[in-house]
């Protein structure tokens, strides 16, 4: 026998065989992620068929829904690659079959076990299931830790829903109920009660009540024996009431039997003299996991995603469904998030997914535990390769990873998870997503979104769901309505509290008003030692290992811990070996009970533990430091925690520790220290933007000093600068400087000089600021580093740059970098400032290098806030340099950074940036996909200006696809939004884009209004590249209009080319060279044509050479760039040719399109609609008239406005005057459509009279 059973998710080590069933072998195995061995059941190869596999899956699915103390748990379903067989694992019950175990047992013990079996049957029947094979061999019995018998009803191979017509006989001879042998039998739970009666008869008498050779003998025996022979039972001392019960259970007519298992248990309770508390019916409320209620909709959504993920993979091309691969389930503790993941595991395994369920709380700080949870067998696999390994695994078998307790994950684990989610999101957009679905749960409800993930807040159950939950949990006793009202009031629909309420109600007969009151009642019953343990856990606030809990509490755990665990007040984590309180509510109750004396007694041993634990820091110790009796030690810990928090950029945390430190100093009557700490508090409040609070602290400090101090005036000056009051700040700095002697060796003096100069700079007095900053810089350079690091506020570079001395500003920042080379954070800030000046000086490559250094430092120091800003600057500069591939890499990294915790606007901007880069690379389909996602996010947050920029990108996308009307609509939408929100830059780009696309199609008259409007404002534009772009457009129009352009126009274009070359505007440069070649072609000067066309081609080729190979071909084949090479080839062969730019005829519409595969061509209409809702419709939802040349003939003699009128009228008619549907089909908002209707004078009635296109 093979010792290992290998699956994609894990390896099981075979311990020993357990037996052979009808469907296959059963083995005892050890799973890597479970402490105790489990039973593994195979579906043998000879039984593999579609029907058998479905039956095997059905058995597992059924077992996964059963949560009862007397039914077995199931764990995993899958396919063993080592054995080529399906399997599932269940709880291993190390017991004996019923008959063997209880052969010599006293009657009371037998009755107890049979009651347990009845309890399991009652539960099965309450959820409308019939076992069909109740017999002694299917009941396993073992003694628990208290030496009491515990039974498990097993083998659910023929279990099925009640009240269904059976197609074949289900059951075992001697046990089968007679009605199941009738033609077309319909069964309910009473057939299980018959089998239970036979089992009880055999168990208590040692023989069957009849001798049977076949199923045909069953009815024959009952006809000949109308009364059951009870003598064998009585001979064995079975009480009369029990004999009566068996006789009634074995009645051949189901209507004469007990109606349910619950009635049987009530009968036994009545006659046996057992108390109600001893009956299993009561203990049903103690089920470990209650019914799965109220989450079916969410489960269906994720199940659909699982199906969609595998379907997409099986297709050659994906559809544009963009089904999410990631789900984030948030909600407070007790909402059932962990339970949901367990149920999801079963659902995913049954659709052939390999599932990795990882409890991040159990993993703690250990990456090794995390790898084991992910099923990574190679423990030495580098962390960076884990993601690659998982994606490769998912390609072999679809994979679902469920992360529980994301809020408790270690930072390194969180980073991995967020990176994985970002990778899946990007892969979905570029149609390369593996069949891998991630579901994560978090109790941190502040995590509102992760880019690419569906975020679901798990709410409490509704009243009717609570009712259903309780009915499934305990049935419908007489007092159910009262019970339901009490549970609803107590729990508020929170599943954890509902289960607790059910237990308490059946134990006490009533419920308190709240969970806090319930815990208070519990605590009153505990002894002092038990309370001490609970108080220790509450104060610690973190799980404590056994030995530490014993040391800190001073209580021997072995005597007390079991009673607390059984009461459900504490939970034990076997993986970590530590204890924690059951709920946050209990922690809150206990914390309120703690006195200051108790806190002090607990704090010192906890500090000893924390300081001696590897990986723990002063921040961990700081939560206990304020309560320590050793105030000096507490002060030291808090100082270290403040420093660590400041270094990590956690200002709010540092502020809290500073306030604790101030309280300690107050206890020690250290007034001078309190003043210094108050100033630090004021600085932190200042940088957190709490300016008024900061000033209040400074004023309070000044009352302690009784006269203005330098440090206080310095802070007030900073506050004034923050309030944009440089004049007021300057006066405060002058007052502070007057209190100090002139000492260039004093860092405080130099700091104040810098602040005074910066106040002048903010007032516009650059001439005064520069000399003071220069002198301060020279003095600071002479200071030793420990003093110099206190004078980092000199910004001479900004002053020099403002006065036009860019070279001097660059030299200053480089000098400053050398001065502070040991301060990594400061180096990052200086590098960013240097890059800004280098960019103003036209040193594009140097600016990129400086920003990349700043990004590297931000990444090293964990300063992701500044990192996001820096990376956007890098992307922008790389775009200017036409380094599109490198820019794309940074843009993907930016999206990954913003995927968690960023605003929707930030995420939308990153998606739009990626779309722009794909447009530049000529990858229109991916550009469209990213634009759709950007628009979905931005529309939700209603950032209309960003929406305008997205529409502008759509305009260029449609231009690339040769779709004039959609392009004009998108640019018009951009203009409309810009005018509404008075965004001049957006307005200019919208007008330029509309003019550009019209000129590109030869529609010069239609472009004229846009050009005229732009001409009026172009002089005020600060962006030189935009000015050059507009000038190039004007020159294009002149070349188009003039039959034989003169040398003056050629000189204008040549001058523009020189400007582009000087500024490294490569895209503009090749367009200008191409235009100049076109001009010379109209002059029949073919030597010049070849020269300039060649230059244009060389520039395009040089850009392409800088791209990665995967994008180079598409970039060169782009419609407009490909035209350059085509016309150059014609010119070199001295062929007569006509360029698009030389013609304003209708032939200009026939420019060759980039190669697009057939499926994509069919998808274009729906994929590239600006409206995300429209993008989800099929292509049939968009009227053919929009893109069908035969419906609307394009002619240059007809004004463009007439085409627009015809399109809108036809579309309105198609949608029966539905304005929303029409706007969606046209890719504009309903407001824009309304505005267009008014401008064009179209009424819905007129449109309705138009014939609807077929």
KOLTILUM-649132 format. One record per residue (C-alpha): x, y, z. Coordinates in steps of 0.25 Angstrom, whole numbers, padded with zeros to 4 digits, always signed. Example, Ala and Ser with C-alpha at 12.3 -4.5 7.8 and 13.67 -1.06 7.14 Angstrom:
+0049-0018+0031+0055-0004+0029
//
This chain:
+0000+0000+0000+0005+0014-0003+0009+0022+0009+0005+0035+0003-0008+0040-0004-0005+0052-0012-0015+0063-0016-0013+0077-0022-0016+0083-0008-0009+0074+0002-0002+0060+0004-0009+0050+0013+0000+0040+0021-0007+0026+0022-0007+0021+0036-0015+0008+0034-0027+0002+0026-0040+0003+0033-0049-0005+0024-0055-0008+0011-0069-0002+0007-0078-0005-0004-0073+0007-0012-0058+0007-0008-0047+0006+0002-0047+0014+0015-0033+0018+0021-0028+0025+0034-0019+0036+0029-0012+0048+0035-0015+0061+0029-0004+0072+0029-0013+0083+0034-0021+0074+0045-0016+0070+0058-0024+0057+0059-0025+0046+0048-0037+0046+0039-0044+0035+0031-0042+0036+0016-0052+0029+0007-0049+0025-0007-0058+0023-0019-0051+0011-0025-0047+0011-0040-0057+0000-0044-0069+0009-0039-0064+0022-0046-0076+0026-0055-0083+0039-0056-0095+0034-0048-0085+0028-0037-0077+0041-0037-0090+0049-0035-0095+0040-0024-0081+0041-0017-0081+0056-0018-0096+0056-0013-0092+0048-0001-0081+0058+0003-0090+0070+0000-0101+0064+0009-0091+0061+0020-0085+0075+0019-0099+0081+0023-0100+0073+0036-0095+0079+0048-0099+0071+0060-0091+0064+0072-0096+0050+0068-0093+0052+0053-0079+0051+0047-0072+0064+0042-0066+0064+0028-0054+0072+0024-0049+0070+0009-0054+0065-0004-0044+0064-0016-0037+0055-0026-0024+0048-0022-0014+0049-0033-0006+0038-0027-0017+0028-0028-0026+0034-0039-0038+0033-0030-0048+0042-0024-0048+0043-0009-0054+0050+0003-0049+0051+0018-0058+0050+0030-0056+0051+0045-0050+0038+0050-0059+0032+0061-0050+0022+0069-0061+0013+0074-0068+0000+0071-0080-0004+0064-0093-0002+0073-0095-0017+0076-0081-0021+0079-0079-0008+0088-0091-0010+0096-0093-0025+0097-0091-0026+0112-0095-0011+0115-0105-0008+0126-0119-0004+0121-0118+0011+0125-0105+0012+0117-0112+0006+0105-0124+0015+0106-0115+0027+0106-0108+0023+0094-0121+0020+0087-0126+0034+0091-0114+0040+0084-0117+0032+0071-0131+0037+0072-0126+0051+0074-0118+0050+0061-0130+0044+0054-0138+0056+0059-0128+0066+0053-0128+0059+0040-0143+0058+0039-0144+0073+0043-0136+0077+0030-0145+0067+0022-0135+0056+0020-0137+0041+0022-0125+0032+0025-0131+0019+0019-0120+0010+0025-0121+0011+0041-0115-0002+0047-0104-0006+0057-0093-0006+0047-0095+0009+0044-0095+0014+0058-0081+0015+0064-0079+0016+0079-0068+0021+0088-0065+0026+0102-0062+0041+0103-0052+0047+0113-0062+0046+0124-0064+0031+0121-0078+0033+0116-0083+0026+0103-0084+0035+0091-0091+0030+0078-0089+0035+0063-0099+0031+0053-0091+0028+0040-0091+0024+0025-0100+0033+0017-0098+0027+0004-0113+0025+0001-0118+0037+0009-0128+0045+0001-0139+0056+0003-0152+0051+0009-0166+0050+0002-0159+0047-0012-0163+0035-0020-0152+0024-0019-0146+0018-0032-0139+0006-0025-0140-0001-0012-0132+0007-0001-0128-0001+0011-0123-0014+0017-0131-0027+0019-0136-0029+0033-0136-0014+0035-0144-0008+0023-0158-0002+0026-0169-0010+0019-0175+0002+0012-0162+0004+0004-0165-0010-0003-0178-0005-0009-0179+0000-0023-0176+0014-0025-0172+0016-0010-0172+0030-0004-0164+0031+0009-0162+0040+0021-0155+0039+0034-0164+0028+0040-0157+0018+0031-0144+0021+0039-0152+0019+0052-0156+0005+0047-0141+0002+0045-0137+0008+0058-0148-0001+0065-0142-0013+0058-0128-0009+0063-0132-0007+0077-0139-0020+0077-0126-0027+0073-0117-0019+0082-0126-0023+0094-0130-0037+0091-0118-0042+0083-0127-0047+0071-0136-0041+0060-0151-0042+0062-0152-0050+0049-0144-0059+0039-0144-0053+0025-0137-0059+0013-0141-0047+0003-0149-0034+0002-0161-0042-0002-0162-0049+0012-0164-0035+0019-0179-0033+0016-0181-0048+0017-0176-0048+0032-0184-0036+0036-0197-0042+0030-0194-0055+0038-0190-0048+0051-0199-0037+0054-0193-0035+0068-0178-0034+0071-0172-0045+0080-0167-0037+0092-0163-0049+0100-0148-0049+0096-0147-0034+0101-0154-0037+0114-0145-0049+0116-0133-0039+0116-0140-0030+0126-0144-0019+0116-0155-0010+0123-0169-0010+0118-0169+0004+0113-0157+0001+0105-0164-0012+0099-0176-0004+0096-0168+0007+0089-0161-0004+0080-0174-0011+0077-0180+0003+0072-0168+0006+0064-0169-0007+0056-0183-0006+0052-0184-0009+0037-0194+0003+0035-0186+0016+0037-0198+0023+0042-0198+0014+0054-0184+0017+0058-0179+0029+0066-0180+0042+0057-0165+0046+0059-0153+0044+0066-0156+0056+0075-0169+0049+0080-0161+0036+0083-0151+0044+0092-0163+0051+0099-0169+0037+0101-0156+0032+0107-0154+0044+0116-0168+0042+0121-0166+0028+0125-0152+0027+0128-0152+0037+0139-0140+0045+0133-0140+0060+0135-0142+0068+0123-0128+0074+0124-0122+0060+0122-0130+0058+0109-0122+0060+0095-0134+0068+0090-0129+0079+0100-0114+0077+0096-0118+0079+0081-0117+0094+0085-0102+0092+0088-0099+0088+0073-0085+0093+0070-0089+0100+0057-0104+0104+0055-0111+0103+0042-0106+0111+0030-0116+0122+0028-0117+0135+0021-0105+0134+0013-0110+0127+0001-0109+0139-0008-0095+0142-0006-0091+0127-0007-0098+0127-0021-0090+0139-0025-0077+0133-0022-0081+0119-0028-0085+0126-0041-0071+0133-0040-0065+0119-0039-0072+0114-0051-0069+0126-0059-0054+0125-0056-0053+0111-0061-0062+0114-0073-0053+0126-0077-0041+0117-0076-0047+0107-0086-0050+0117-0097-0040+0122-0107-0044+0136-0104-0051+0142-0092-0064+0149-0091-0065+0163-0086-0072+0158-0073-0060+0162-0064-0065+0153-0053-0058+0156-0041-0047+0147-0035-0047+0153-0022-0057+0155-0011-0055+0162+0003-0065+0158+0014-0065+0168+0025-0073+0169+0038-0072+0169+0053-0068+0157+0061-0079+0146+0062-0085+0149+0048-0082+0135+0043-0070+0139+0034-0062+0126+0038-0074+0117+0036-0077+0123+0022-0063+0119+0018-0065+0105+0023-0078+0104+0015-0071+0110+0003-0060+0100+0004-0070+0089+0002-0077+0096-0010-0064+0099-0017-0059+0085-0015-0072+0079-0021-0069+0087-0034-0055+0081-0035-0047+0092-0029-0036+0090-0020-0038+0098-0007-0027+0104+0002-0034+0110+0015-0024+0118+0023-0027+0123+0037-0017+0135+0037-0019+0137+0052-0013+0123+0054-0002+0126+0045+0002+0138+0053+0016+0144+0049+0020+0130+0043+0022+0130+0028+0025+0115+0030+0011+0113+0035+0005+0121+0024+0012+0113+0013+0007+0100+0020-0007+0106+0019-0006+0109+0005-0002+0095+0002+0013+0099-0002+0020+0086+0001+0034+0092-0002+0037+0100+0011+0050+0106+0005+0042+0112-0006+0045+0127-0006+0033+0136-0002+0034+0143-0016+0031+0130-0023+0019+0126-0015+0009+0134-0024+0015+0128-0037+0014+0114-0030-0001+0116-0027-0004+0121-0041+0003+0109-0047-0005+0100-0038-0018+0106-0042-0015+0103-0057-0014+0088-0053-0027+0089-0045-0036+0101-0042-0032+0107-0029-0040+0114-0018-0032+0121-0007-0040+0125+0006-0033+0134+0016-0039+0135+0029-0037+0147+0039-0029+0156+0029-0029+0167+0040-0020+0158+0048-0010+0155+0037+0005+0159+0039+0009+0170+0030+0017+0161+0021+0005+0152+0019-0004+0164+0016+0005+0169+0006+0006+0155-0001-0009+0154-0001-0012+0168-0007-0001+0166-0017-0008+0153-0021-0021+0160-0022-0015+0171-0031-0009+0161-0040-0022+0154-0042-0030+0167-0045-0020+0171-0055-0020+0157-0061-0035+0158-0062-0034+0171-0070-0024+0166-0080-0031+0153-0082-0021+0144-0075-0027+0141-0062-0024+0127-0057-0036+0119-0051-0032+0124-0037-0043+0130-0027-0039+0137-0014-0049+0140-0003-0044+0147+0010-0051+0151+0022-0048+0162+0032-0054+0168+0045-0048+0181+0041-0060+0188+0035-0051+0200+0031-0046+0192+0020-0056+0197+0010-0050+0192-0003-0039+0185-0010-0038+0188-0025-0043+0177-0033-0051+0170-0021-0065+0170-0018-0067+0175-0004-0078+0170+0004-0082+0174+0018-0088+0162+0025-0100+0168+0033-0108+0161+0044-0119+0152+0040-0133+0157+0038-0144+0153+0047-0150+0142+0038-0136+0136+0036-0134+0136+0051-0147+0128+0052-0143+0118+0041-0129+0117+0048-0136+0113+0062-0146+0104+0056-0135+0096+0049-0127+0096+0062-0137+0092+0072-0150+0089+0064-0163+0095+0069-0166+0093+0084-0178+0099+0090-0171+0111+0095-0165+0114+0082-0171+0128+0079-0166+0133+0093-0153+0127+0091-0151+0133+0077-0155+0147+0083-0145+0146+0094-0134+0141+0084-0137+0152+0075-0136+0163+0086-0123+0157+0092-0115+0154+0079-0120+0165+0069-0118+0154+0058-0103+0152+0061-0101+0137+0058-0091+0135+0070-0100+0141+0080-0112+0133+0074-0105+0120+0077-0101+0125+0091-0116+0129+0094-0121+0116+0090-0112+0109+0099-0115+0118+0111-0130+0118+0108-0131+0103+0110-0122+0103+0122-0128+0114+0129-0142+0115+0123-0140+0130+0120-0130+0140+0115-0124+0153+0120-0125+0166+0113-0111+0166+0107-0099+0158+0105-0092+0167+0115-0102+0164+0125-0101+0149+0122-0086+0149+0124-0088+0157+0137-0097+0146+0142-0087+0135+0138-0076+0142+0145-0083+0143+0158-0083+0128+0158-0068+0127+0157-0058+0125+0168-0047+0136+0170-0036+0128+0163-0045+0126+0150-0048+0141+0150-0033+0144+0152-0030+0136+0139-0041+0143+0131-0036+0157+0136-0022+0153+0132-0027+0150+0118-0036+0163+0117-0024+0172+0121-0014+0165+0112-0023+0167+0100-0015+0156+0092-0015+0141+0093-0006+0136+0104+0002+0123+0104-0001+0113+0115+0011+0115+0123+0011+0130+0122-0004+0131+0126-0001+0122+0138+0011+0132+0142+0004+0145+0140-0009+0141+0146-0002+0133+0158-0013+0122+0157-0010+0107+0154-0017+0106+0141-0020+0091+0141-0030+0092+0153-0038+0104+0147-0036+0104+0131-0045+0092+0128-0057+0098+0135-0055+0112+0128-0054+0105+0114-0066+0097+0116-0074+0109+0120-0070+0115+0107-0063+0127+0113-0049+0124+0107-0045+0117+0095-0032+0109+0092-0024+0110+0079-0018+0096+0077-0009+0101+0066-0002+0112+0074-0005+0106+0088-0011+0118+0094-0023+0123+0101-0032+0135+0098-0046+0141+0102-0058+0135+0094-0063+0149+0090-0060+0164+0090-0073+0166+0098-0067+0157+0109-0054+0165+0109-0061+0178+0110-0069+0173+0122-0056+0168+0129-0048+0181+0126-0059+0189+0133-0057+0180+0145-0042+0182+0146-0037+0191+0157-0024+0200+0156-0018+0191+0166-0021+0178+0158-0016+0185+0145-0003+0188+0152-0001+0174+0157-0003+0168+0143+0005+0179+0136+0019+0175+0141+0019+0160+0138+0013+0163+0124+0024+0173+0121+0035+0163+0125+0028+0153+0115+0027+0163+0104+0041+0168+0106+0047+0154+0105+0039+0149+0093+0046+0150+0080+0039+0158+0070+0032+0167+0080+0035+0182+0081+0033+0193+0090+0020+0197+0083+0015+0183+0088+0020+0186+0102+0014+0200+0102+0000+0196+0104+0004+0191+0118+0015+0201+0122+0005+0212+0127+0000+0202+0138+0014+0197+0142+0019+0200+0157+0032+0203+0151+0030+0217+0146+0044+0218+0141+0043+0206+0133+0030+0210+0127+0036+0223+0123+0047+0216+0115+0037+0207+0108+0028+0218+0104+0040+0227+0099+0044+0215+0090+0030+0212+0085+0029+0227+0081+0042+0227+0074+0038+0214+0067+0024+0219+0063+0030+0232+0058+0040+0224+0049+0029+0216+0044+0021+0228+0040+0010+0225+0050+0007+0238+0056-0006+0235+0062+0000+0224+0070+0012+0232+0074+0002+0243+0079-0005+0233+0088+0008+0228+0094+0012+0243+0096+0000+0246+0104+0002+0233+0112+0016+0238+0115+0011+0252+0119+0002+0245+0129+0014+0237+0135+0022+0250+0136+0011+0257+0143+0011+0246+0154+0026+0248+0156+0023+0264+0157+0033+0266+0145+0028+0279+0140+0040+0282+0131+0038+0269+0124+0023+0271+0123+0026+0284+0115+0035+0277+0106+0025+0266+0103+0014+0275+0101+0022+0282+0090+0024+0268+0084+0009+0266+0085+0006+0279+0078+0016+0276+0067+0009+0262+0064-0005+0269+0064+0001+0279+0054+0006+0269+0045-0008+0261+0046-0015+0274+0041-0021+0277+0055-0017+0291+0055-0026+0297+0065-0023+0285+0075-0008+0288+0073-0010+0302+0076-0018+0299+0088-0007+0290+0094+0004+0301+0091-0004+0312+0098-0006+0303+0110+0009+0300+0110+0012+0315+0110+0003+0317+0123+0013+0307+0129+0025+0315+0125+0019+0328+0129+0026+0335+0117+0028+0333+0102+0039+0322+0100+0046+0320+0087+0040+0306+0084+0026+0311+0086+0028+0323+0077+0034+0314+0067+0022+0305+0067+0012+0317+0066+0020+0321+0054+0018+0307+0048+0004+0308+0051+0002+0322+0044+0010+0316+0032+0000+0305+0031-0011+0315+0032-0005+0322+0020-0002+0334+0028+0013+0336+0025+0013+0351+0030+0008+0346+0044+0018+0335+0044+0030+0344+0040+0027+0353+0052+0027+0341+0062+0040+0336+0056+0046+0350+0058+0041+0350+0072+0047+0336+0074+0061+0340+0068+0061+0352+0077+0061+0343+0089+0074+0335+0084+0088+0340+0083+0093+0340+0068+0100+0327+0068+0102+0320+0055+0106+0307+0063+0092+0306+0069+0083+0297+0061+0071+0304+0067+0076+0318+0062+0078+0312+0048+0065+0306+0048+0058+0319+0051+0066+0326+0041+0061+0316+0030+0047+0318+0035+0048+0333+0034+0053+0332+0020+0042+0323+0016+0032+0332+0021+0038+0343+0012+0038+0333+0001+0023+0330+0003+0021+0346+0003+0028+0346-0011+0040+0353-0005+0050+0344-0012+0061+0354-0012+0061+0354+0004+0060+0339+0005+0071+0335-0003+0083+0341+0004+0078+0337+0018+0076+0322+0013+0090+0322+0006+0097+0327+0019+0089+0317+0027+0093+0306+0018+0107+0309+0019+0106+0310+0034+0099+0296+0035+0110+0289+0026+0120+0292+0037+0111+0286+0048+0114+0271+0053+0103+0262+0047+0096+0260+0061+0093+0275+0061+0092+0277+0045+0080+0267+0045+0072+0277+0053+0073+0287+0042+0067+0280+0030+0057+0291+0027+0066+0299+0018+0059+0300+0004+0068+0309-0003+0066+0301-0016+0051+0305-0017+0056+0320-0015+0067+0319-0026+0057+0311-0035+0047+0322-0033+0057+0333-0037+0061+0325-0050+0074+0320-0045+0071+0305-0048+0086+0300-0049+0089+0306-0035+0076+0300-0029+0081+0286-0035+0094+0288-0029+0088+0292-0015+0079+0279-0015+0091+0270-0019+0100+0277-0008+0088+0274+0002+0088+0260-0002+0102+0258+0002+0100+0265+0015+0089+0256+0019+0093+0243+0013+0091+0235+0026+0076+0240+0027+0069+0231+0017+0055+0237+0019+0061+0251+0017+0069+0246+0005+0055+0242-0002+0049+0256+0001+0061+0263-0005+0062+0254-0017+0047+0257-0020+0050+0272-0019+0063+0271-0028+0055+0263-0039+0044+0275-0039+0055+0285-0042+0062+0276-0052+0049+0275-0059+0048+0290-0060+0062+0290-0065+0058+0281-0077+0067+0269-0071+0057+0259-0073+0066+0247-0071+0072+0253-0058+0058+0255-0053+0054+0241-0055+0066+0236-0048+0064+0245-0036+0049+0241-0035+0053+0226-0036+0063+0228-0025+0052+0234-0017+0043+0223-0020+0053+0213-0016+0055+0220-0003+0040+0221+0000+0039+0206-0003+0050+0203+0007+0044+0211+0018+0030+0207+0016+0026+0222+0013+0015+0217+0003+0007+0231+0004+0019+0238-0002+0022+0226-0011+0009+0227-0018+0011+0242-0022+0026+0239-0026+0021+0227-0035+0011+0236-0042+0022+0246-0045+0031+0235-0051+0020+0229-0060+0017+0243-0065+0032+0246-0069+0033+0232-0075+0021+0235-0084+0028+0248-0088+0040+0240-0091+0032+0230-0099+0037+0219-0090+0024+0213-0090+0027+0198-0086+0035+0203-0073+0023+0213-0070+0014+0201-0071+0022+0194-0061+0021+0205-0051+0006+0208-0054+0003+0193-0051+0011+0195-0038+0003+0208-0035-0010+0201-0037-0005+0190-0027-0001+0200-0017-0015+0207-0018-0023+0194-0018-0025+0195-0003-0028+0207+0005-0028+0217-0006-0040+0226-0010-0048+0222-0022-0043+0234-0029-0028+0229-0028-0032+0215-0033-0040+0221-0045-0028+0230-0048-0018+0218-0048-0027+0210-0057-0028+0222-0067-0013+0223-0067-0012+0208-0071-0022+0211-0082-0015+0223-0087-0002+0214-0087-0009+0203-0095-0014+0213-0105+0000+0219-0107+0005+0204-0109-0006+0202-0119-0013+0191-0111-0027+0196-0112-0035+0185-0106-0027+0185-0093-0029+0201-0093-0044+0199-0094-0044+0189-0083-0037+0198-0073-0046+0210-0077-0058+0202-0074-0053+0198-0060-0049+0213-0058-0062+0218-0062-0069+0208-0053-0061+0213-0041-0062+0228-0044-0077+0228-0047-0079+0222-0033-0071+0233-0026-0077+0244-0035-0064+0250-0038-0068+0257-0051-0055+0264-0055-0048+0251-0054-0060+0245-0062-0057+0256-0073-0043+0251-0074-0047+0237-0076-0057+0241-0087-0045+0248-0094-0038+0235-0094-0050+0229-0100-0049+0239-0111-0035+0235-0115-0039+0220-0113-0050+0222-0124-0041+0230-0132-0031+0219-0133-0042+0209-0136-0047+0219-0148-0060+0221-0141-0063+0236-0144-0077+0238-0138-0073+0231-0125-0060+0239-0124-0067+0252-0126-0078+0248-0115-0067+0245-0105-0060+0258-0107-0073+0266-0107-0076+0259-0094-0062+0263-0089-0065+0278-0093-0079+0277-0086-0073+0273-0073-0061+0283-0074-0071+0294-0076-0080+0290-0065-0068+0289-0055-0060+0301-0060-0048+0292-0063-0040+0300-0073-0029+0289-0076-0040+0278-0078-0047+0288-0087-0035+0290-0096-0032+0276-0097-0046+0272-0101-0047+0283-0111-0033+0279-0117-0037+0264-0117-0050+0267-0125-0043+0276-0135-0031+0266-0136-0041+0254-0140-0049+0263-0150-0036+0268-0157-0031+0254-0157-0044+0250-0165-0043+0262-0174-0055+0270-0168-0048+0283-0167-0061+0292-0166-0066+0284-0155-0053+0285-0148-0053+0300-0150-0061+0304-0137-0052+0296-0128-0040+0302-0134-0045+0317-0133-0049+0315-0118-0035+0309-0115-0028+0320-0123-0034+0331-0113-0028+0324-0101-0015+0318-0105-0007+0330-0101-0010+0328-0087-0007+0313-0087+0006+0310-0078+0008+0296-0084+0018+0297-0096+0016+0283-0101+0001+0286-0102+0004+0299-0110+0013+0291-0119+0003+0281-0121-0008+0291-0125+0002+0298-0134+0004+0285-0141-0011+0283-0143-0012+0297-0149-0001+0294-0159-0008+0281-0163-0020+0289-0166-0012+0298-0175-0005+0287-0182-0019+0280-0185-0025+0293-0190-0014+0298-0199-0012+0291-0212+0003+0295-0213+0008+0300-0199+0019+0310-0199+0032+0310-0193+0028+0319-0181+0019+0308-0176+0030+0298-0178+0039+0307-0169+0028+0308-0159+0028+0292-0158+0043+0291-0158+0044+0301-0146+0033+0293-0139+0042+0280-0141+0054+0287-0135+0046+0290-0123+0041+0276-0122+0055+0271-0123+0060+0280-0112+0049+0276-0102+0050+0261-0106+0035+0261-0111+0037+0249-0119+0023+0246-0123+0021+0260-0127+0034+0261-0135+0030+0249-0144+0017+0254-0146+0023+0268-0150+0033+0261-0159+0022+0253-0166+0014+0266-0168+0026+0272-0174+0028+0260-0183+0013+0261-0187+0015+0276-0190+0027+0273-0200+0019+0262-0206+0008+0273-0210+0020+0281-0216+0025+0269-0224+0039+0270-0217+0041+0255-0215+0055+0255-0209+0050+0264-0198+0038+0254-0196+0047+0242-0194+0056+0250-0185+0045+0254-0175+0037+0241-0177+0050+0234-0173+0052+0243-0161+0038+0240-0156+0040+0225-0158+0053+0225-0151+0047+0232-0139+0035+0222-0138+0045+0211-0140+0054+0217-0128+0042+0217-0119+0038+0203-0123+0052+0198-0120+0051+0203-0106+0038+0195-0104+0038+0180-0099+0036+0170-0111+0022+0167-0107+0017+0181-0110+0027+0185-0121+0019+0179-0133+0006+0184-0129+0012+0198-0127+0017+0198-0141+0005+0192-0147-0004+0203-0141-0012+0210-0152-0006+0224-0152+0009+0219-0150+0007+0208-0160+0003+0219-0170+0017+0225-0169+0024+0213-0173+0014+0210-0184+0016+0224-0190+0031+0224-0188+0032+0210-0196+0023+0217-0207+0032+0229-0208+0045+0221-0208+0040+0213-0220+0036+0226-0227+0021+0221-0227+0010+0231-0229+0002+0231-0216-0008+0239-0209-0007+0240-0194-0019+0242-0185-0014+0256-0181-0014+0260-0195-0028+0257-0197-0041+0262-0191-0050+0253-0200-0058+0241-0194-0046+0232-0198-0040+0237-0185-0049+0228-0177-0043+0215-0183-0030+0215-0176-0026+0201-0173-0029+0197-0159-0020+0189-0149-0022+0174-0150-0033+0170-0140-0037+0155-0138-0051+0152-0142-0057+0150-0128-0052+0163-0123-0058+0170-0136-0071+0164-0131-0069+0170-0117-0065+0184-0121-0078+0190-0120-0081+0186-0106-0067+0186-0100-0063+0200-0104-0076+0207-0100-0073+0218-0090-0085+0214-0081-0081+0202-0073-0095+0197-0072-0096+0197-0087-0083+0189-0088-0090+0177-0081-0100+0176-0092-0099+0168-0104-0096+0174-0117-0110+0173-0121-0114+0184-0111-0107+0195-0119-0115+0199-0132-0107+0194-0145-0110+0208-0150-0098+0214-0141-0087+0206-0148-0094+0202-0161-0088+0210-0173-0100+0205-0182-0110+0211-0173-0104+0225-0172-0095+0229-0184-0084+0237-0180-0081+0249-0189-0072+0261-0187-0083+0270-0194-0092+0268-0182-0089+0275-0169-0085+0266-0158-0097+0272-0149-0107+0265-0159-0100+0251-0157-0102+0253-0142-0116+0257-0144-0119+0245-0152-0112+0235-0142-0119+0241-0130-0133+0241-0137-0131+0226-0142-0126+0222-0128-0138+0228-0121-0147+0221-0130-0140+0208-0128-0142+0209-0113-0156+0215-0114-0152+0229-0108-0146+0223-0096-0136+0234-0093-0127+0225-0083-0126+0214-0093-0123+0223-0104-0112+0230-0096-0106+0217-0092-0105+0212-0106-0099+0225-0111-0089+0225-0100-0093+0238-0093-0101+0242-0080-0116+0245-0081-0113+0259-0077-0104+0261-0089-0114+0254-0098-0125+0264-0093-0116+0276-0096-0113+0270-0110-0128+0268-0113-0130+0283-0109-0118+0288-0118-0123+0280-0130-0137+0283-0128-0141+0268-0128-0154+0264-0120-0157+0250-0116-0170+0250-0123-0163+0253-0136-0153+0242-0134-0164+0232-0131-0170+0234-0145-0157+0230-0151-0157+0216-0156-0149+0206-0147-0137+0200-0153-0138+0185-0155
//
